[in-house]
Amino acid sequence: MTSTPRPLTPDEVRALTLPTEPWLSCEDCFALADRYAEALVEDPGTGQLPEMLVHLHACSACNEEAESLVRLIASDVGVDPAPALARLRG
């Protein structure tokens, strides 16, 4: 007897149809995340790295790491993380 596969959720469909270029690995993303987060906190108008944003929108683990870094850095320097988080979320 074969079971019927469950339908994909809207979030799963979105994740599968996100653009993947320019490509960045999780390892590369983690290597850049601290510097990128610092730059966003210091100047929320910092130019976005397209490969970083594509990866962060598709990878929840890296996105969570980057958002945590932004919050920690903002707390350390005493600024509101909201502008940097908005820029990070694209």
Buried (B, 14 or more C-beta within 10 A) or exposed (E): EEEEEEEEEEEEEEBEEEEEEEEBEEEBBEEBBBEBBBBBBEEBEBEBBEBBBBBBBBBEEBBEBBBEBBBBBBEEEEBEBEBBBEBBEE
